[in-house]
Amino acid sequence: GLTGRNIGWVLERTLPSTVRNILRQAGQIADRMGFKVYAAGGLVRDVLLGHENLDIDLVVEGDGILLALELGRAYNAKVRQHHQFGTAEVVFSDDFKIDVATARVEFYAYPAALPQVESSTLHQDLYRRDFTINAMAVALNEDSFGNLVDFFDGREDLQNHIVRVLHNLSFIEDPTRILRAIRFEQRYGFKIEPQTLKFLNESVRRGVLAKVSNDRLWDELKHILAETEAEGMLRRMEELGVWAYIFPRVNYWEVEPVLKDLPRSIRQISDWGMMVPSSGWLVYFIAVLHWSDAEIARENCAKYNLSKRQTEKVLAALKGWSSTVALIWKAPRHVKVSQLAKALLQMPRESYPMLLAILEEDELKERFRELLNIIKDSKPRINGKYIKQLGYRPGPVYREALDALWRERLDGNLRTEEDEQAFVRDYLARLTKRSE
Ligand code: ATP
């Protein structure tokens, strides 16, 4: 039904009070301005699933920018306006952000049909979305607060664990939805609805993915690679014939065993309390490419416009993993611990889960853990703060200098904090000379 049900109590139960207050406030402001306002998309979906979701996506029947400005005033928050789109972002002091959009107005509407026209603008906004489960909204105005707007039976699909497009040209209109379908299917353990799957297969066969810009592909791919279920999503990309468009000239089957083990390895390393990498997506990106030639890896990095530093990490991981793994195999009898630790320090942190996956046997994994402990224990006494004090601009040189320092410590060459400081000063002086 259209506004059949009220889910106000679900919002109460699922959302933190700060978010609930913003939603109420938005509704009250809309009341005063004579607008209607709704929360739409992912928040409604996740709240109905009983999950928290802090991405507030407001749709306003009226002037979204005006509402955003008022909301910003109420919270003393910044408002970024995008007049050409009728959208705005309200940015709160703690970096918390909400999006506000204006539901498109139909210029050809007859005034006599006003009530219908009003709801049809929301309808239009929701109809442009990807899947029924993402195309629900909840009213926020005071007298209708919590009323669910569900034109496309998204709630039923949610209950039946189904990902369904809103119309048969959806994947043609926007092929990135192919990746999104895979993402939501795997994230929630849903099924892509049979008819939707047929549309998806047809559009893949017609090669629609080749026409999407790499920027837009990357937006979705990065999301996928940062998900807990990334491994299942990558497998699905292969099954559905999507992989070849995303990772050209990379063979899925060669890397499948490592990918399969990656979630466990990531969990293990974080259970050990050790060096959880800052960019989760890079862990998967490295694992995907680890079996490729450097040239193909470089191509894939360039396709997604990875930074120089990120590309270097991928290439370092490619170049170093097999010898590092071989060293761990040979340890402890034939290799010095400091030598091993040094090899590890030369690998990007984002490749550690992959190394752990490749090691396979428990005994080897245990050895890897011991090494990480040794590295941790020999952590230098000085850190980036010291380099900053020396006047260097934060950047890749920090990591490089600190890793070199670490290696020097493993060799037992630096006894005091002063020794460490002298080493770093000297190292950086040489490094900056090199790059001049
Ligand atoms: P997540 O939990 O990953 O943030 P989300 O649904 O919030 O999921 P976003 O990518 O932030 O995902 O998108 C917000 C909303 O915008 C979606 O719920 C969907 O309604 C809509 N949307 C996003 N991308 C598309 C697209 N390519 N086509 C149509 N609608 C889209």
Residues whose N, C-alpha, C, O or C-beta is under 5 A from the ligand:
A	BS01	ATP	G41 G42 D55 R128 R129 D130 N134 D174 R177
